Amino acid sequence: MKTILAYGDSLTWGSNPATGGRHPEAVRWPTVLEKALEGRTRVVTDALRGRTTAYDEYLADCDRNGARTLPTTLYTHAPIDLVILMLGSNDMKPHIAGRAVASLQGMRRLVSIVKNHNPGLSGLEAPEVLIVAPPPLCETADPFFAAMLAGGVEQSAMLASHYSDLADELGCGFFDAARVSRTAPADGIHLDAENTVALGKALAPIAHVMLGL
């Protein structure tokens, strides 16, 4: 059986924009993806709220730097056949990076880590990589999120173009989540249940092709 690693932030973890809690497991996109692939793969999820592509952020009791924690995740779950990277939304926070080009640089680093990682097992090829551009942030009336993500709406709209070009350059798969999902105005960054389900279903045929199922 093939193994997919879903490596992401709160959009992959399943943050519910309406309640501030977590979506039920059945509607989180990695679960939906695994179900859509009908038992031919297992999907391992490593998702952390607030995770960045490759930048430090010290407001939680954990390490949110995606580049620093990815090698441990790859080693833990080896062998892995496909890594899905969906990060960048938290980079849009002004106190972290605030620029789409910073996410481009961070995503480049993440892909390099996957392609050059030594999992400690002989005879393994590097996993395939699928870069997913998170849907752009949207305007929100929530004063906390509006302030925390100031300027992020415009910058986040550039992520898909940057990531698409990067995927072509590095030989990765690419999907723009905005094709099937939209962030919720409740907080401007997260996905409601309908949209996270739609994302999981949309990724299934791409994973099917990339894994040769």
N, C-alpha and C positions, 0 to 999 in steps of 0.2 A: 504494500500500500504506500502511495506517495504521501509526503508530508509537506504542508504549506505552513509557513510562519507568517502570521499577520502582526506586523510590528508598527505600533502607532500610539496615538494619544487618546484623549477623551472621546473622540469620534469613533474610535475602534473599541474603546472600553465600554461605550454605551451611555454616555451622559444624557440625561433627559432634560431638555431645555425648559420644559413646563414645570417640573417639580424640583429640579436641582439634584435629583437622585439618579438611579441607574435603570436603564431599560431592562426588562426581563431578558434572560439569556436567549430565548427563542427568537427575539427580533433584532439582536445585535448582528451586524453584517457578517462577521466571521462565522457565526453559527448558521446563518442563512446560506452562506457560500458553501459550507460543508454539506448541508442538506441538499443543496442544488446539485452537487457533484455525486450524489447517490451512492455514498459508501466507497468511492474509489480513492478518496484522500481523507486524511485527518488534518484539521486545521488547528494549529497551536496558536493561541493568542497571547501576545505580550503587549499589553496596552496600559499606558500610564497617563493619568490626567496631568496636563501641564507639560508633557514631554516636548522638547524641542528637537530640531534636527541635530544640532551639534553645539548648543550654547548652554552655559550655566544659568541656573535660576534657583535661588535659595529660599523660596517661600514655603516649601513643604519639607516634611521629614523623609526625604528620599532624594535620589539623584535623578534629575530630569533631563540630563544631557544624553540625548539618544545615541550619539556617537560613542560615548564612554560605556554605555551599558550594552550596546549591541553585541560586542564580541562574547560576553558572558552568555547572552541568550542563544547565540549561534552554537556555542560549545555545549550548552545545556541540552538543547533539543536535536543535536545531530543524530543521524543524517537528515538534512533538509533538502528538498527538491526545488522549492520555490519560496522566495521571500517577497512578501508584499509590503512595500514601504509607503505609508500614508502619514506624512508629517509636514509641518510647515505653518499650521494655523497659529500655534503659540509663538512662533518666531515673530509674528506680526505685532506682538505687544511692544510698545515703544521702549520699555525698560529692558527688553531682551535684544531685539535687533530692529524690528519695525520696517524692514525692507525685504522685498521679494528676492532681491539678489543675494541677500544673506541666506535665505532658504535654499536657493540654488547651490550655493557653496556648501551648505550643510548636507544637502541631498547627495551631492557629488562625493562627499566624504563617506556617507553611509554606504553608497554603492561600492566604493573602493574597499570598505571593510568587508562586505559580503564576498566580493570577488577574490580577496586575498587572505581570507581567514583560514587558519589551520584548525580543523575541528578535532584533531588528535586521533583520527581514524584513517587508515591507509586506503588508497585506491578510490577516493571520492573526488568527484568533480565539484567545482563551485556551483552553488544553487543558481537557478535562473532568478532574475530580479524583475519584479513588476512595480514600477513607480506609479503611484496614484496621487494625482493632484487633488487635495481636499477642496470641497466647494468653497467659493469665496465667502468671506464674512458678509453680513448684511447689516443694515442700519437697525438699531434697537432703541427702544425707549427706556430700557433698564439703565439707570445712571451709572451703576458700577461697571457693567460690561462696556458701556459706551466709552467711559473714561479709560478703562484698562486696554481697550482695543483701538484707541484713537488713531485715525489714519489707516487702519488695517483694511478697511473695505476696498479702497483703491489699490493698495499694494497686493492684497491677496488675490485680486482679479488677474494679476500677472503670473501667478504661480503655474498655471496650466501651460502657458507658452514656454516659460523657462524649463519646466520639467519635461515637456515634449521634446524640446531640442536636446536636452541632456540625455534622454533615453535613446534618441537616434545616435548621438555621439558615442555612447557607452555600450550600445547593443542590448538595451533593456526593453521590456515591454512597457507600455504606457497606457493609462486610462485617466480621463478627466471626469472626476466624480460629479461635476456640475452637469454632465449630460443627463444624469438621472436623479440627482438629489439637490436639495436647496437647504441652506442653513435656516434656522427658525428665528423670526423676529423677537421671540421671547427673550433671547440673550445674544443673538447675532452671530453665534459661532457653532452651536451644536445642532444635531439632527433629531427630528421627531421620529417616531417609530416607523411611519410610512416611508420616510426617506432613507433610513438606515437599512430597511428591508430591501428597498429598491437597489441600493448599492450592492448588497450581497448577491442579489440575483444577477445584476449586470456583470459582476466580476467572474461569474461561473464559466461562461463560454470562453473568456480569455484564459483563465487558468486551465481549462480543458485543452486548449490548443497548445499552450506553453508547456504543459506536462505530457503532451502526446497521449492523452487518455482515450 
